[in-house]
């Protein structure tokens, strides 16, 4: 049995095909009585508009491409879910791919996504894109950068203030009387926005407190995974003067570090205060619960979707928009013992 068409609806309602089209697309100049008659015919026949054909006719697919480093990282998994929800509420679908942290894969995905006719726009959370990469996308689908960037570009950008957040976390540890505060997750690559900005905030907190950073307590990691946090913590605990606090640049790093600290017989936070960044769900259920920076992920998702749709649905070019979402310092057991979930 073939699906009913506009012609079938028109014949059942006793109107023209154009009138049915006007009702389906919500155009004006159709009387209420006619709308009721056409809608009754649609319901009786079970007619469903061909949304794909309609969107292509309008020059849009109502699909957003979303490019993230890794879907199995809890922070991105939580954020992707929120972005999908925000897009769905606006009538858009989301097509997702990941870069695996590989710069060439990142460029390939973002450049191919920009040329593909099946996307109206791209939300990308890049690790290593440069301004030159983005400038080469002239005439392509609009792109919005989600997360850290350390260069000026023509793309809109949504993120939290990583410098302030890292400074607040380090100041929290200093305020507890800790002085040998290590940092896990620094990178040597100056294009890694996350590491650069969080390292800057870490250093600023020491400066503001009149203290000096011990460079030997700053440990780089290739990625922000549990195993890298574990390896970095083992290195720190083998130091001639081990730290009395550790600020990990992600919660996954902190969870790996916590495991090694326990295996060495340390008590957290009595012997070692430990903090993370991202407020993933695992940190709320670890033992002890994890002190962390909690980005407002829902605000990030809402701003990212609203921003890319504003570009998609407008023909005018405006200057790039910078949107800073909020964050909060959540103090839990890993730095102050029995205090659970206290925002600062």
C-alpha positions as CSV (number, residue, x, y, z in Angstrom):
1,X,0.0,0.0,0.0
2,X,1.5,3.3,-1.1
3,X,1.7,6.3,1.3
4,X,-1.0,9.0,0.8
5,X,0.2,12.0,-1.1
6,X,-0.7,15.7,-1.2
7,X,-2.9,15.0,-4.1
8,X,-4.9,12.4,-2.1
9,X,-5.4,14.8,0.7
10,X,-6.5,17.6,-1.7
11,X,-9.0,15.3,-3.3
12,X,-10.4,14.1,0.0
13,X,-10.7,17.7,1.3
14,X,-12.0,19.1,-2.0
15,X,-9.3,21.7,-2.3
16,X,-6.2,22.4,-4.4
17,X,-2.8,20.8,-3.8
18,X,-1.4,24.3,-3.2
19,X,-4.0,24.8,-0.4
20,X,-2.9,21.6,1.2
21,X,0.7,22.6,1.0
22,X,-0.1,25.9,2.5
23,X,-1.8,24.3,5.5
24,X,1.0,21.7,6.0
25,X,3.7,24.4,5.9
26,X,1.7,26.8,8.1
27,X,1.4,29.6,5.5
28,X,-1.3,32.3,6.0
29,X,-4.2,33.1,3.7
30,X,-6.1,29.9,4.5
31,X,-9.4,30.2,6.2
32,X,-10.0,28.4,9.5
33,X,-12.8,26.3,7.9
34,X,-10.4,25.2,5.2
35,X,-7.7,24.4,7.6
36,X,-10.1,22.2,9.6
37,X,-11.2,20.4,6.5
38,X,-7.7,19.8,5.3
39,X,-6.5,18.6,8.7
40,X,-9.4,16.2,8.9
41,X,-8.4,14.7,5.5
42,X,-4.7,14.4,6.7
43,X,-5.8,12.6,9.8
44,X,-8.2,10.2,7.9
45,X,-5.6,9.3,5.3
46,X,-2.6,9.2,7.7
47,X,-0.6,11.6,5.5
48,X,2.9,12.5,6.7
49,X,4.8,15.4,5.1
50,X,8.2,14.5,3.6
51,X,10.3,16.6,5.9
52,X,13.5,15.7,4.1
53,X,12.2,17.0,0.8
54,X,10.8,20.1,2.5
55,X,14.1,20.9,4.2
56,X,16.2,20.3,1.0
57,X,13.8,22.7,-0.8
58,X,14.5,25.3,1.8
59,X,18.3,24.6,1.5
60,X,18.6,23.0,5.0
61,X,18.8,19.5,6.4
62,X,18.1,20.4,10.0
63,X,21.2,18.3,11.0
64,X,24.1,19.6,13.1
65,X,27.5,17.9,13.0
66,X,29.1,17.5,16.4
67,X,32.8,16.7,16.6
68,X,34.4,15.8,20.0
69,X,37.7,14.2,21.0
70,X,36.2,11.1,22.6
71,X,32.8,9.8,23.3
72,X,33.9,7.4,26.0
73,X,35.2,10.3,28.2
74,X,32.4,10.9,30.7
75,X,32.6,14.7,30.4
76,X,32.0,14.6,26.7
77,X,29.4,11.9,27.0
78,X,27.4,14.1,29.5
79,X,27.8,17.1,27.3
80,X,26.8,15.3,24.1
81,X,23.6,14.1,25.7
82,X,22.7,17.7,26.6
83,X,23.5,19.0,23.2
84,X,21.3,16.4,21.5
85,X,18.4,17.4,23.8
86,X,18.8,21.1,23.1
87,X,19.0,20.5,19.4
88,X,16.0,18.2,19.4
89,X,13.9,20.8,21.2
90,X,14.7,23.2,18.3
91,X,13.8,20.6,15.6
92,X,17.4,19.6,14.7
93,X,19.1,16.2,14.7
94,X,22.8,15.8,15.7
95,X,25.3,13.6,13.9
96,X,28.4,12.8,16.0
97,X,31.9,11.8,15.3
98,X,35.1,11.8,17.3
99,X,38.7,12.7,16.7
100,X,40.4,10.4,19.2
101,X,42.6,13.3,20.1
102,X,44.4,13.0,16.7
103,X,45.1,16.4,15.1
104,X,44.9,15.1,11.5
105,X,41.7,13.3,12.2
106,X,40.3,16.5,13.8
107,X,41.2,18.6,10.8
108,X,39.8,15.9,8.4
109,X,36.5,15.6,10.2
110,X,35.9,19.4,10.6
111,X,37.0,20.2,7.0
112,X,34.9,17.4,5.5
113,X,31.9,18.3,7.7
114,X,32.2,21.8,6.5
115,X,31.9,20.7,2.9
116,X,29.2,18.1,3.3
117,X,25.8,19.2,2.1
118,X,24.2,17.0,4.7
119,X,25.0,19.4,7.6
120,X,23.7,22.8,8.2
121,X,26.4,23.7,10.8
122,X,29.2,22.2,12.9
123,X,29.8,22.3,16.7
124,X,33.4,21.3,17.3
125,X,35.4,20.7,20.5
126,X,38.9,20.9,19.1
127,X,42.2,20.0,20.7
128,X,44.7,21.3,18.1
129,X,42.9,23.4,15.5
130,X,44.7,26.6,14.5
131,X,43.4,29.9,13.3
132,X,44.7,29.0,9.8
133,X,42.7,25.8,9.8
134,X,39.5,27.8,10.4
135,X,40.3,30.5,8.0
136,X,40.6,27.9,5.2
137,X,36.9,27.1,5.6
138,X,35.7,30.3,3.8
139,X,32.3,29.7,2.3
140,X,31.6,26.5,4.3
141,X,28.9,25.7,6.7
142,X,29.1,27.8,9.9
143,X,31.2,26.4,12.8
144,X,31.1,27.0,16.5
145,X,34.0,26.1,18.8
146,X,33.0,24.5,22.1
147,X,35.6,24.5,24.8
148,X,39.1,25.9,25.0
149,X,40.8,28.0,22.3
150,X,43.8,30.2,22.7
151,X,43.7,32.1,19.4
152,X,41.4,34.7,17.7
153,X,39.3,33.4,14.8
154,X,36.2,34.1,12.8
155,X,34.3,31.3,14.6
156,X,31.9,31.8,17.5
157,X,33.2,30.3,20.8
158,X,31.5,28.9,23.9
159,X,33.5,27.9,27.0
160,X,34.0,28.4,30.7
161,X,36.7,30.6,32.1
162,X,39.4,28.0,32.6
163,X,41.9,30.4,34.0
164,X,39.6,31.6,36.7
165,X,38.4,28.1,37.5
166,X,41.9,26.7,37.9
167,X,43.0,29.7,40.0
168,X,40.0,29.2,42.3
169,X,40.8,25.5,42.7
170,X,44.5,26.2,43.5
171,X,43.6,29.0,45.9
172,X,41.2,26.5,47.7
173,X,44.1,24.1,48.2
174,X,46.4,27.0,49.4
175,X,43.7,28.1,51.7
176,X,43.8,24.7,53.4
177,X,47.4,25.3,54.3
178,X,48.8,23.1,51.6
179,X,52.0,24.4,50.1
180,X,53.5,21.6,47.9
181,X,50.7,21.6,45.4
182,X,51.3,19.5,42.4
183,X,49.6,19.9,39.0
184,X,48.8,16.8,36.8
185,X,47.8,17.4,33.2
186,X,50.1,20.2,32.0
187,X,51.2,19.8,28.4
188,X,54.2,21.0,26.5
189,X,52.2,21.7,23.4
190,X,51.3,25.5,23.4
191,X,48.2,24.8,21.2
192,X,46.6,22.7,23.9
193,X,44.1,25.2,25.1
194,X,42.9,23.2,28.1
195,X,46.3,22.7,29.6
196,X,47.6,26.2,28.8
197,X,44.7,27.9,30.4
198,X,44.5,25.7,33.5
199,X,48.2,26.0,34.0
200,X,47.9,29.8,33.8
201,X,45.3,29.8,36.5
202,X,47.3,27.4,38.7
203,X,50.3,29.7,38.5
204,X,48.3,32.9,39.1
205,X,47.0,31.5,42.4
206,X,50.5,31.0,43.6
207,X,51.5,34.5,42.6
208,X,48.5,36.0,44.3
209,X,49.3,34.1,47.5
210,X,53.0,35.3,47.4
211,X,54.2,31.7,46.8
212,X,56.5,30.1,44.3
213,X,55.6,27.2,42.0
214,X,57.8,24.2,42.3
215,X,58.3,23.3,38.6
216,X,59.2,19.7,39.6
217,X,55.7,19.2,40.8
218,X,54.1,20.0,37.4
219,X,53.6,16.7,35.6
220,X,52.6,16.6,31.9
221,X,50.3,13.8,30.6
222,X,49.7,12.8,27.0
223,X,45.9,12.6,27.6
224,X,43.4,13.1,30.4
225,X,42.8,9.5,31.2
226,X,42.8,7.5,34.4
227,X,46.0,5.6,33.6
228,X,47.9,8.8,32.9
229,X,46.7,10.2,36.2
230,X,47.9,7.0,37.9
231,X,51.4,7.2,36.2
232,X,51.8,10.9,37.1
233,X,50.9,10.3,40.8
234,X,53.4,7.4,41.0
235,X,56.0,9.8,39.7
236,X,55.1,12.5,42.2
237,X,55.1,10.1,45.2
238,X,58.6,9.0,44.2
239,X,59.7,12.6,44.4
240,X,62.3,13.4,47.2
241,X,59.7,15.9,48.6
242,X,56.3,14.6,47.6
243,X,53.3,16.9,47.4
244,X,50.8,17.5,50.1
245,X,48.1,18.4,47.5
246,X,47.4,17.6,43.9
247,X,45.3,19.5,41.4
248,X,44.4,17.2,38.5
249,X,43.2,19.0,35.3
250,X,40.4,16.4,34.8
251,X,38.4,14.2,37.1
252,X,39.6,11.1,35.2
253,X,43.2,12.0,36.0
254,X,42.2,12.5,39.7
255,X,40.5,9.1,39.9
256,X,43.6,7.4,38.5
257,X,45.8,9.4,40.9
258,X,43.6,8.5,43.9
259,X,44.0,4.8,43.2
260,X,47.8,5.0,43.3
261,X,47.7,7.2,46.4
262,X,45.7,4.5,48.2
263,X,48.0,1.8,47.0
264,X,50.9,3.7,48.6
265,X,49.1,3.8,52.0
266,X,48.2,7.5,51.9
267,X,45.0,8.9,53.5
268,X,43.0,11.4,51.5
269,X,42.7,14.2,52.4
270,X,44.7,13.8,55.7
271,X,48.0,13.0,54.0
272,X,47.2,14.3,50.5
273,X,44.4,16.7,49.3
274,X,43.2,15.8,45.8
275,X,41.1,17.7,43.4
276,X,39.9,17.4,39.8
277,X,38.1,19.3,37.1
278,X,34.8,18.5,35.1
279,X,32.4,17.2,37.9
280,X,31.7,13.9,36.2
281,X,29.2,11.6,37.9
282,X,32.0,9.1,38.9
283,X,33.6,11.8,41.2
284,X,30.3,12.2,43.1
285,X,30.4,8.5,44.0
286,X,34.1,7.8,44.5
287,X,35.5,7.2,48.0
288,X,36.2,9.8,49.1
289,X,34.0,12.0,46.9
290,X,36.0,14.3,44.6
291,X,36.4,18.0,45.0
292,X,36.2,19.5,41.5
293,X,35.3,22.3,39.2
294,X,31.8,21.9,37.9
295,X,31.2,23.6,34.5
296,X,27.6,24.4,33.8
297,X,27.2,21.8,31.1
298,X,23.6,22.5,30.4
299,X,24.4,26.2,29.9
300,X,27.3,25.2,27.6
301,X,25.0,22.9,25.6
302,X,22.2,25.5,25.3
303,X,24.6,28.3,24.3
304,X,26.3,26.1,21.7
305,X,23.1,25.0,20.0
306,X,21.6,28.5,20.1
307,X,24.8,29.9,18.7
308,X,25.1,27.6,15.8
309,X,21.4,27.9,14.9
310,X,21.7,31.7,15.0
311,X,24.4,31.4,12.3
312,X,22.4,28.8,10.3
313,X,19.2,30.7,10.3
314,X,20.7,34.1,9.5
315,X,22.2,35.3,6.2
316,X,23.9,38.3,7.8
317,X,27.5,38.1,9.0
318,X,28.3,39.5,12.4
319,X,31.5,39.6,14.4
320,X,32.4,36.3,16.2
321,X,30.6,35.9,19.5
322,X,32.4,34.8,22.7
323,X,30.1,33.2,25.3
324,X,31.4,32.3,28.7
325,X,29.3,29.8,30.7
326,X,29.4,29.7,34.4
327,X,31.3,27.2,36.7
328,X,31.5,26.6,40.4
329,X,34.0,25.1,42.8
330,X,32.5,22.1,44.5
331,X,34.3,21.1,47.7
332,X,33.9,17.4,48.7
333,X,35.7,14.9,50.9
334,X,38.9,14.6,48.9
335,X,40.1,18.0,50.2
336,X,38.2,18.6,53.4
337,X,37.2,15.3,54.7
338,X,33.5,15.1,55.8
339,X,32.2,18.1,53.9
340,X,30.3,16.7,50.9
341,X,29.1,18.7,47.9
342,X,29.6,22.2,49.2
343,X,29.8,24.8,46.4
344,X,32.1,27.7,47.1
